Amino acid sequence: MKHLVRMIDDATSRSWGRFVWHDGTRENMGVLWEYIERFGRVVDYYTDRDTMFAVPPRAGESKEQQRQADRLTQIGRALRELGIGWIAAYSPQAKGRVERSFQTDQDRLIKELRLAKVKTMQAANEFLEKEYWPDWNTRFTGLAKEKEDLHRPLGEDFDLAAALSHVEQRVIANDYTFAFVGKRYQIAREDIQAGMKRQSLRVELRLNGDLKARYEGRYLQISECGVRQPATGKSSSKPVRKDHNAGGRSRWMEGFWDKPSPPLWKLIKDVK
């Protein structure tokens, strides 16, 4: 297996995580998504200072200039949109619990995977979900000092699919198109409204590879330029469901952990 992305509840040591092909933004977002669905929104997300979590300071910048610039990584933006704080670890000692847990995993988990004859990524993640984490949490989860569970429900105001995605701002051209990752996209005629030209819209590349465009809080129908739109008398757009995060395990996750990232994510990385 390539990497283990793991989250540990600081109050109880309860753990959750996945094996992933790449320890990157997309995979860390995926683990956070699953954790939130199972346990709720944490208060703060405590990580190292890897570039997927923290933007490196520019040469000569003071701390005040860094604060005013307010530059965020994609994960930093997602946490802000979900109302979750971020705390950076500045020393190895500050990451002690995670490091000790990984040492235990490297010894115990590897042996258990070998005994279970696990040979594929899919089987490894099934083992984590059904065997390893339940056993770990039964053995090592402790009582929090405070009786109140600080995990917060997701709520209807938070859209995991929108927050946990790659987000960029684009300008709407005079012909109601916009560019993204070397391609142009056309806004559907029925979604065009006065005053859109030269205005900014939010483009979301979702974890499942879907591309969404949002203008003034409303999602637009889009297509790659050159693709003919079917003629319809009425708009086929539907309002965003308020229960988009309800109903248990999300369908976008089917096969997510068993294959590398979609091509668009590699393209974005290469363009930066």
Secondary structure, DSSP 8 states (H G I E B T S, - for coil): --EEEEEE-TTT--EEEEEESS-SHHHHHHHHHHHHHHH-B-SEEEE---TTTS----TT--HHHHHHHT---HHHHHHHHTT-EEEE--STGGGHHHHHHHHHIIIIIHHHHHHTT--SHHHHHHHIIIIIHHHHHHHH----SSSS---B---TT--HHHHSEEEEEEE--TTSEEEETTEEEEE-GGG--TT-TT-EEEEEEETTS-EEEEETTEEE-EEETT------SS-------TTTT-SSS-GGGTTGGGS---HHHHHHHHH-
